[in-house]
Amino acid sequence: MVTEAETVAADRAAGSRVGAAGVALFWAAPFFGIIDLMVAITPSVFPEFTDYMVLETSWGLLFTCLIPMPLLAWAVRPVGWVGPQVLAIAGCLLVAGVAGLALGQVFVAVIMVAGSVSFPRMWRPPPRWAVPRSDPSSAWRAVTAPLFWPVGAAVFAGVGMAAVHAWRVLDGVSNAEDDNTWGLMHGPMQAGFALAVPVAAGVAVLAMANALAGWWFAVIPPAVSAVWFGAVSVRYPDLVGSPGEVGGLLAICWGGSVAALTFGTGWLRRRRASAATS
């Protein structure tokens, strides 16, 4: 439920909302999100990137779906989960950039991606993450309840699979095999993307547990990203950056499962809450 304070803050956040939309469009267009996403859709238009289609897809999904969609959601309706989700994605890009010794990616993660949620009023009022164990309505007690075990297991499984893929990408993709955009290599960026997908889904589950406004949309970008990346990987299993047919199928199944489990858990929780108050 949106409080009166949140409604007032949203009404006063017009400038920040326009700024968030502008930043989202920057990622999607000038930063080549849409173009890279189109490489695997219309390969005949981009023949010079044929060998990099899977790497390009991960860059495209990161900067067309995973980062811009939450920002656009906040521009439409300021909600408390957007800032934490984008910051979590920035953290994943930072970890992959440091591990891959990609200093340019570290700059992108810390200054540009994290900076995307630094607009005035984006954090006012602050997101309500109820954590004290003593609070009967706390997120901690919610996510450790049996109702949350399936979706929690899906998130943790996704983090595990993403970590394995990120490690393989960082270890196996050399600069000679990689594609370079503005001094940024796609291999480390794909490693960050792989980590960011399940972590973003985890933030969506926390948003649902806290009943934050618009929580249902928070899981869509990571779920869509996983399914899309998996489909391209199945189509091009032998290209650099692809986890292969099996890995692609796992990504597709995970994306669909985590979305269904998040929606289903949210529905069951709301139904139980309604029954308890009736």
Secondary structure, 3 states (H helix, E strand, C coil): CCCHHHHHHHHCCHHHHHHHHHHHHHHHCCCCHHHHHHHCCCHHHCHHHHHHHHHHHHHHHHHHHHCHHHHHHHHHCCCCCHHHHHHHHHHHHHHHHHHCCCHHHHHHHHHHHHHHHCCCCCCCCCCCCCCCCCCCCCHHHHHCCHHHHHHHHHHHHHHHHHHHHHHHHHHHCCCCCCCEECCEEHHHHHHHHHHHHHHHHHHHHHHHHCCCCCHHHHCHHHHHHHHHHHHHHHHCCCCCCCCHHHHHHHHHHHHHHHHHHHHHHHHHHHHHHHHHHC
